[in-house]
Amino acid sequence: MTYIHQTITDLKQSSPAQCEFYQAVEEVLESLEPLLETSKRYQKHAIIQRIVEPERQIMFRVPWVDDNGNVQVNKGYRVEFNSALGPYKGGLRFHPSVNASIIKFLGFEQIFKNALTGLPIGGGKGGANFDPKGRSDNEIMRFCQSYMNELYRHIGPTTDVPAGDIGVGAREIGYMFGQYKRLTGRYEGVLTGKSLLWGGSLARKEATGYGTVYFAQYMLEAQGSSLKGKKCLVSGAGNVAIYAIEKLLELGATPVSCSDSRGTIFHEQGIDLELIKDIKEVRRLSLEEYMRVHSDAIYTPSGEYPEDGHAVWRFNADAAFPCATQNELTGEDAQVLLANGCTLVSEGANMPSSQAAVEAFIKAQIAYGPGKAANAGGVATSQLEMSQNASMRNWTFEEVDEQLKAIMKNIFTAASNAAQEYGQPNNLVLGANIAGFKRVAEAMIEQGVV
């Protein structure tokens, strides 16, 4: 459609050199064509042109002092993309790869992911090009405090509620919450992913990993199958990957891989979950440590496939769970997965599959759960944490987990129904994008030109 292509062209001129952002926008807009061809009201209200532009973009410097007394300077971001459905909601990422393009692609995806949950939350994202690896606790504390010195002006429990993401866990959330409280004098649910001691929610740490497995289970149930007995590849070794592995084991599957920035572990007998938790959550070491205990596993250093893919996707398996980062699964990886018998992919990370990989999965008509649907369990449980904070109550793990299951079921149903309505029942990318877009677009129309 001409005006969709014109919107993308205009975006590339007004927001130059933001490749990840263009990728996210093109994927959504192209899948919306069947909807936009039958409903001209979205064009009349310029919804496409409005939804691709953030309501607010905040960029700032973050000066801090390292343990040697040297002043360091990083760049901080918060993109408040769309508040039609509620307060901006989305994580903070601390990683050296962070730039405006990464934050905007994540914020744009967050709009539709949050809409799919059915909960009253808008879309946003933030972070900094700070690398917490190798930094002391005191350095991380000083950085987080400096970051919050600017961010606190723009967030609040009914305006913008950040959470964690890559490089931002309970420790970093704690330091930022403490500084927010110090600056404002208010004790309120302005961040999610907090410690259970002071307003956090049970099951929040597990939610994204659990949710992506629940979504996979619902895809298989629709086919009359289940995860029981399935061999599963998992990438990553952070919260998402660890708790995807945990839930896969609970449901009778055999997760056989995980990975970090240095390499990949493949263990035919099944990943030793307690050892991975000890290595990554307690000692915070490389996965190479795994080989000290399990010499029968295979360790492949990063860079084995520098041009066309990644070692973690080169093993035979029934299902794949990309849980690391964006574009970690290439078109070549997808072809190898399909050739090796993979019939399900459920994304635990944000946009982990390249466009070529997505096209390969859709063409092969496998069960494919895109990130904005399959990994929405994390932000959904963050909103449940907000609800608990607002009511000054704590729910049990079981209560939160049951709500998480119901939310993931509703997301699958909404995406599946939309895909069927527009004649592509196996295309949950199209279904998720249309279902999420319609909810946001209708709210924008009802709220006027703002």
C-alpha positions in Angstrom: 0.0 0.0 0.0 1.4 3.3 -1.1 0.9 5.3 2.1 2.5 2.5 4.2 5.6 2.6 2.0 5.5 6.4 2.2 5.4 6.3 6.0 8.4 4.0 6.1 10.3 6.3 3.6 9.4 9.4 5.7 10.6 7.6 8.8 14.0 6.8 7.4 14.4 10.5 6.5 13.3 11.8 9.9 15.0 9.1 12.0 18.2 8.3 10.0 20.5 5.3 10.7 18.0 3.4 12.9 18.0 0.0 11.2 16.5 -2.1 14.0 13.6 0.5 14.4 12.9 0.3 10.6 12.9 -3.5 10.8 10.3 -3.5 13.6 8.1 -0.9 11.9 8.2 -2.7 8.5 7.3 -6.0 10.0 4.3 -4.6 11.7 3.0 -2.4 8.9 3.4 -5.0 6.2 1.3 -7.5 8.2 -1.4 -4.8 8.8 -2.1 -4.5 5.0 -5.1 -6.9 5.1 -6.7 -4.8 7.9 -6.0 -1.5 6.3 -7.3 -2.5 2.9 -10.8 -3.2 4.5 -10.9 -0.3 7.0 -10.2 3.2 5.7 -10.9 4.9 9.1 -7.3 4.2 10.3 -6.0 6.1 7.3 -8.5 9.0 7.8 -7.2 9.4 11.4 -3.6 9.1 10.3 -3.1 6.3 12.9 -0.1 4.8 11.0 1.7 8.1 10.8 1.0 8.8 14.5 1.8 5.4 15.9 5.3 5.2 14.5 6.3 8.4 16.2 7.0 8.3 19.9 5.0 10.7 22.1 8.2 11.7 23.8 11.9 10.9 23.4 14.3 11.6 26.3 18.1 11.5 25.8 20.5 12.5 28.5 24.1 12.1 29.7 24.9 9.9 32.7 28.1 11.0 34.4 29.5 8.8 37.2 32.7 8.1 39.0 34.4 4.7 38.8 36.4 2.9 41.6 39.6 4.5 40.4 38.2 8.0 40.8 37.8 8.6 37.1 34.7 10.3 35.7 32.9 8.2 33.1 30.0 9.4 30.9 27.3 7.2 29.3 24.2 8.0 27.3 20.8 7.4 28.8 17.4 7.0 27.0 13.7 6.8 27.7 11.3 6.6 24.8 7.7 7.1 25.9 6.0 5.7 22.7 2.3 5.4 23.2 0.0 6.0 26.2 -3.4 5.4 24.6 -4.1 2.3 26.8 -2.4 3.4 30.0 0.9 4.5 31.6 4.0 3.8 29.5 5.4 0.4 30.4 8.6 -1.2 29.3 12.0 -2.2 30.6 15.4 -0.5 31.0 18.3 -2.1 29.2 21.9 -1.5 30.3 24.2 -2.8 27.5 27.0 -1.4 25.3 24.9 -2.0 22.2 22.1 0.4 23.3 21.4 3.3 21.0 18.4 5.3 19.8 17.5 2.6 17.2 17.5 -0.2 19.7 15.4 1.7 22.2 12.9 2.8 19.6 12.5 -0.7 18.1 11.9 -2.1 21.6 9.5 0.7 22.5 7.6 0.3 19.3 7.3 -3.5 19.8 6.2 -2.8 23.4 3.1 -0.9 22.3 1.6 -4.0 20.6 2.9 -6.5 23.1 1.3 -4.6 26.0 -1.9 -4.2 24.0 -2.1 -7.9 23.5 -2.1 -8.6 27.2 -5.5 -6.8 27.5 -4.1 -4.9 30.5 -4.2 -1.1 30.8 -0.6 -0.3 29.9 1.0 1.7 27.1 4.4 1.2 25.5 7.8 2.6 26.3 11.4 1.5 26.7 14.7 2.9 28.0 18.2 2.2 29.0 21.8 3.2 28.6 25.0 2.1 26.8 26.5 1.2 30.1 28.0 -2.3 30.5 27.5 -3.7 34.1 29.8 -6.7 33.3 33.0 -6.4 35.3 31.8 -3.5 37.3 31.8 -3.5 41.1 28.6 -3.2 43.1 29.6 0.4 44.1 30.2 1.4 40.5 26.8 0.0 39.4 25.1 1.8 42.4 26.7 5.1 41.4 25.7 4.6 37.8 22.1 3.8 38.7 21.9 6.7 41.0 23.1 9.1 38.3 20.8 7.6 35.7 17.8 8.1 38.0 18.9 11.7 38.7 17.5 12.5 35.3 14.9 9.8 34.8 12.9 10.6 37.9 11.6 13.7 36.3 9.7 11.7 33.7 8.3 8.7 35.5 5.6 7.9 38.0 3.1 5.2 39.0 0.4 6.6 36.8 2.6 8.1 34.0 5.5 5.8 33.2 6.6 2.6 35.1 9.9 1.2 33.9 11.0 -2.4 34.6 14.2 -4.4 34.1 15.7 -5.8 30.9 19.1 -7.0 29.8 21.7 -5.8 32.3 19.0 -4.6 34.7 17.9 -7.0 37.5 16.7 -6.7 41.1 20.1 -5.2 42.1 19.9 -2.3 39.6 16.1 -1.8 40.2 16.9 -1.5 43.9 19.6 1.2 43.4 17.3 3.2 41.1 14.3 2.8 43.4 16.3 4.0 46.4 17.5 7.1 44.5 14.0 7.8 43.2 12.7 7.7 46.8 15.5 9.9 47.9 14.8 12.5 45.2 11.0 12.6 45.5 10.4 11.6 49.1 7.7 9.2 47.8 7.4 5.4 48.3 5.4 4.3 45.4 5.3 1.6 42.7 7.3 3.6 40.1 9.4 0.6 39.1 8.6 -3.1 38.7 10.9 -6.0 39.2 11.5 -4.9 42.8 12.7 -7.1 45.6 10.0 -9.1 47.5 11.1 -7.2 50.6 9.7 -3.9 49.4 6.9 -4.2 46.8 8.0 -6.9 44.3 5.8 -9.6 43.0 6.3 -13.4 43.3 6.8 -15.0 39.9 8.0 -11.8 38.3 11.5 -13.2 37.8 10.1 -16.3 36.2 7.3 -14.7 34.2 8.9 -14.1 30.8 10.5 -17.6 30.6 7.4 -19.3 31.9 5.2 -17.2 29.6 7.0 -18.1 26.4 6.7 -21.8 27.3 3.0 -21.5 28.1 2.5 -19.8 24.7 4.3 -22.8 23.1 2.1 -25.2 24.9 -1.0 -23.4 23.7 0.2 -23.5 20.1 0.8 -27.2 20.4 -2.6 -27.8 22.2 -4.3 -26.2 19.2 -2.6 -29.0 17.1 -3.6 -31.7 19.5 0.0 -32.1 20.8 2.1 -31.0 23.9 5.6 -30.3 25.0 6.0 -33.6 26.8 8.9 -35.5 25.4 10.0 -32.7 23.0 13.7 -31.9 22.7 14.1 -28.1 23.0 16.9 -25.7 22.1 17.1 -22.6 24.3 19.4 -19.6 23.7 20.6 -17.2 26.4 21.4 -17.8 30.1 19.6 -14.9 31.8 16.3 -14.9 33.6 14.3 -15.6 30.4 16.3 -18.6 29.4 16.8 -20.0 32.9 13.1 -20.0 33.7 12.1 -21.2 30.2 14.3 -24.2 30.9 12.7 -24.6 34.3 9.2 -24.6 32.9 10.1 -26.9 30.0 11.4 -29.4 32.5 8.2 -29.1 34.6 6.1 -29.9 31.5 8.1 -33.0 30.6 10.3 -31.5 27.8 14.1 -31.9 27.5 15.9 -28.6 27.1 19.3 -29.4 25.7 21.1 -26.0 25.2 21.8 -22.6 26.5 24.2 -19.9 25.6 26.0 -16.6 26.7 28.2 -14.1 25.0 31.2 -16.4 25.1 29.7 -19.7 23.9 27.0 -22.4 23.7 26.4 -25.5 25.9 24.7 -28.5 24.3 23.9 -31.3 26.7 22.1 -34.3 25.1 20.9 -35.6 28.5 19.2 -32.3 29.3 20.5 -29.1 30.8 21.4 -29.2 34.5 19.2 -26.4 35.7 20.5 -26.1 39.3 24.1 -25.8 37.9 23.1 -23.1 35.4 21.4 -21.2 38.2 24.5 -21.4 40.4 26.8 -20.3 37.5 24.7 -17.4 36.3 22.6 -16.2 39.3 25.1 -16.9 42.2 28.7 -16.9 40.8 27.9 -14.9 37.6 30.5 -16.8 35.6 30.8 -18.0 32.0 29.0 -21.1 30.8 32.4 -22.7 30.3 32.1 -23.5 34.0 29.4 -26.0 33.1 32.1 -28.3 31.5 33.9 -28.7 34.8 30.9 -30.7 36.1 29.5 -32.2 32.8 32.4 -33.3 30.6 29.8 -35.1 28.4 28.3 -31.8 27.2 29.5 -30.0 24.1 30.9 -26.4 24.5 31.2 -24.3 21.3 32.9 -20.9 21.7 31.2 -17.8 20.1 32.3 -17.0 16.6 32.0 -20.6 15.3 29.6 -19.3 12.7 30.7 -15.7 12.3 29.0 -15.0 8.9 25.7 -17.0 8.8 24.5 -18.0 12.2 25.0 -19.3 15.7 26.0 -22.7 17.2 23.0 -22.9 19.5 20.7 -23.5 16.5 22.9 -26.2 14.8 21.6 -29.2 16.8 18.7 -31.5 16.2 15.6 -30.6 18.2 11.8 -30.5 18.0 11.4 -26.9 19.3 13.5 -23.7 19.7 13.2 -20.9 22.2 15.3 -17.8 21.3 15.7 -16.1 24.7 18.8 -13.9 24.3 18.6 -10.8 22.1 17.5 -9.2 18.8 18.4 -10.8 15.5 20.1 -13.8 17.1 18.5 -16.2 14.8 19.4 -15.7 11.2 17.8 -16.9 7.9 20.6 -19.5 7.7 19.9 -20.6 11.3 16.2 -20.9 10.4 16.9 -23.2 7.4 19.1 -25.4 9.5 16.5 -25.6 12.3 13.8 -26.6 9.8 16.1 -29.2 8.1 16.8 -30.7 11.5 13.1 -31.3 12.3 12.2 -28.2 14.3 8.4 -27.7 14.1 8.0 -25.0 16.8 9.7 -21.6 17.6 8.5 -19.5 20.6 10.4 -16.3 21.1 11.4 -15.3 24.6 13.5 -12.3 23.5 12.4 -9.2 21.6 12.7 -9.6 17.8 15.3 -12.4 18.1 14.6 -13.7 14.6 15.8 -11.8 11.5 13.2 -11.0 8.8 14.6 -13.8 6.7 14.1 -16.2 9.6 10.6 -15.1 10.2 9.7 -15.5 6.5 11.2 -19.0 6.5 9.1 -20.0 9.6 5.9 -18.6 8.1 6.5 -20.3 4.7 7.2 -23.6 6.4 3.9 -23.2 8.4 5.5 -24.4 11.7 4.1 -23.2 15.0 5.8 -19.8 15.3 5.1 -17.5 18.3 6.5 -14.0 17.7 8.1 -12.2 20.6 5.4 -9.5 21.0 3.0 -12.4 21.8 5.2 -15.2 23.2 7.3 -13.1 25.6 4.6 -10.8 26.9 4.4 -12.7 30.2 7.1 -10.5 31.7 5.4 -7.2 31.1 2.0 -8.7 32.0 3.3 -9.8 35.4 4.9 -6.3 35.8 1.4 -4.9 35.5 0.2 -7.4 38.1 3.0 -6.1 40.4 1.6 -2.6 39.8 -1.8 -3.8 40.8 -0.5 -5.3 44.0 1.4 -2.0 44.8 -1.7 0.0 44.2 -3.8 -2.2 46.5 -1.0 -2.6 49.0 -1.4 -6.4 48.8 0.9 -9.4 48.1 -0.4 -12.3 46.0 0.9 -15.8 46.3 3.1 -17.3 43.6 0.3 -19.6 42.6 -2.1 -16.6 42.2 0.3 -14.8 40.0 1.1 -17.9 37.9 -2.5 -18.6 37.3 -3.1 -15.1 36.1 0.0 -15.4 33.9 -1.3 -18.6 32.3 -4.7 -17.0 31.6 -3.1 -13.9 30.1 -0.9 -16.0 27.8 -3.9 -18.1 26.8 -5.8 -14.9 25.9 -2.9 -13.6 23.9 -2.7 -16.8 21.9 -6.5 -16.8 21.3 -6.5 -13.1 20.2 -3.6 -13.6 17.8 -5.0 -16.9 16.5 -8.5 -15.5 16.0 -7.2 -12.4 14.1 -5.0 -14.6 11.9 -8.0 -16.8 11.0 -10.2 -13.7 10.4 -7.8 -12.4 7.8 -7.3 -15.7 6.0 -3.9 -16.8 7.3 -4.7 -19.1 10.2 -1.0 -20.3 10.7 0.4 -16.8 10.7 0.5 -15.6 14.3 2.8 -12.7 13.3 0.0 -11.2 11.3 -2.6 -12.2 14.0 -0.6 -10.6 16.9 0.1 -7.4 15.0 -3.5 -6.9 13.9 -5.0 -7.8 17.3 -2.6 -5.5 19.1 -2.9 -2.7 16.6 -6.7 -2.6 16.6 -6.8 -2.2 20.4 -4.4 0.7 20.4 -5.8 2.3 17.2 -9.3 2.3 18.4 -8.3 3.9 21.7 -6.3 6.6 19.8 -9.3 7.4 17.7 -11.6 7.7 20.7 -9.1 10.1 22.5 -8.9 12.5 19.6 -5.9 14.0 17.8 -3.3 14.0 20.6 
